[in-house]
Structures are given as structure tokens and as C-alpha cells.
């Protein structure tokens, strides 16, 4: 199931060339992922209060077209994999004025106990409802 996060480019996200700085694309993906998490499972702050964090293992992407200050855009994302504790996402950032695909990327993460930064191997057992919902959301 794809999910959309919509907003406009903020001025501070651009560089001297007038386009979104490449480092900000990962922030846009994180913004979308945090909203997705809150809308579909649990807010990240609630997850942290329960002693769970979600470190990023890898992230990569391609810059295809530019976004500029005040351009409206959407991040279309999907959960592409979930294996008990590890998860992967795919993203597309689209300029909603022009319908141009501006960025395509992927990221991988895992559930960890806060402070450990190692996979939370008993996550499925201790959080069965969240695990079940993650399984349902994979490419639903």
C-alpha cells in the first residue's frame, strides 16, 4: 500500500543554486516515514517511550529533477519488506505542480531497544500487534 506525505519546500531547505540541497532529501524521507508510522502504527514518541528506536541501516537514491523553494511536492512511500525486526521502504518524491519525478530512493531500518543499536530480536514476541500490522502493511 502506498502512502503520501504532502507539503511545500521551505526556504531553508534550498542552497545557493536555488534548489533543495541534496542532504535534505533524506530529511524529507524521514518526515514522511515518521508521519507514516504515526498514521499506520504508533507515533515515534510513543515507540520511544516504550523503549524502542528505529535506526537507519542504509539509504540511497537518485536525483532526477530539481525541487525549488515553495514547490509543492509529495513523497509517495511504501513498506517493501518486513522480516520480524528489519524493514525496508521505497520512496518517490514528485513535484505536484509539474508531476515530475524528482527523486527515487530506498532505506532500510530495524527495531532496536533504546540504547542498544542492535536488532530487537524479541520484538515480535513483545509487540505482537505492531508486528502483525507491519506484516499487513507490506506491499498491501
N, C-alpha and C positions, 0 to 999 in steps of 0.2 A: 504494500500500500504506500503510495507516495504521499507526502505531506508538504505543505507550503508555508514558508515564512516570508512575509512581505514587509518592505519598508523602503525608505529613500536613503541614498548615500549622504552621509554627513560630511561637512566641510573638512573636519579634522582627519577624515579617512583618506583624503587625497594628498598627492605630492605636488612638487613644483611643476610637474608637467600637466597638472590638472586632472589626473586620473586616480582611481583608487590605487593606493600603494599595494604592491604585491603581498606584503606581510599582513594586510588587513583582511585578505580573503579567508585566512584561517580563523580570524575572529568572527567573520560573518557566518562561517560554518558552525562555529561554537555557539553563537547566538541562536541559530536555527535549531541546533541539536538540543540546547537547553529548553527552548520552547516546546520542541517535540516531546522531550522527556516529561515535562510538566503537563502537557495536554494528554499524553497517552499512558503515563505510568505513575510518576510521582515527581514532585519538584526536586531539583537538585539539593536545595537546602534541607528538605525533609530526608533525603537519602543520606546526606552528610550527618544529620542528627542521629540517624540510625547506625552510624559508624562505617558507612560505605562511601567510597570515592570511585571515580571512573577515569583513570589515567589514559592518555593517548599513547598508543604504541607506534603508530605511523600515520602519516598524512601526505598526500601528494595530489597534484592536479595540473591542469593545462589552462593557460590564459589564452582565450580565444578572441575576445573583443574587450574593449575598454568600457568601464563604468566611470562616469564623471559626477561631480558634485550635483546633488539633488536629483539624479536619475532615480526613477522608481525601479525596483528590482524585486525578484522573488528568488528564494532558494528552494528548489524542489529537491527533497531528500527522501531516501528510503533506507530502511534497515535491510541490508542484504544478507546478513548472516548472524546467527546466534548459536554458540556452542557451549551452553551451560554457564559460562562466565565471560567468554570473549564475544565481541560483537563487531560488525563492520557496517559502514554506511557508504552510500553513493550520493553525490550531490551534483546539481546543476544550478548555476546562477544565471538568471535570464533577465535582461533589461525588459521591463514590461511595457515601455513605450514603443520599442522597436521590435520586440520579440526575438532579439538576438541572443544567442547562447554566448555568454561571456566567460564562463569558467566551468570546467568539469573536474570533479575530484572524488577521492575516496579517503576514508580514515578508518583506523582500527583502534579499539579500546577494550578494556576489561574492567570488571568489577573487582575492587580490592578493599581490604579492610583499611580503614583510615590509618595512615602512618606506615603501612607495610609496603605499599607499592608492588605487591606480589599478587597474583591471581587469588581471588577469594574462592578456594576450592569447594567450600561447603555452602556457597551462595544459593544453589538450587534448593538445598535442604532447609536453610534458614529463611529464605524468602521465596517460598513456592508460588505465591500469587504473582509476584513480579516476573519470575522465571516463566510461568505459564503465559503471561501476557506478552512477554518478549517473543516467545515461540509463535504466538498468534500473529504478531506484527511482522514477522519476517516475510517479506515479499507477499503480504496478504493482498 
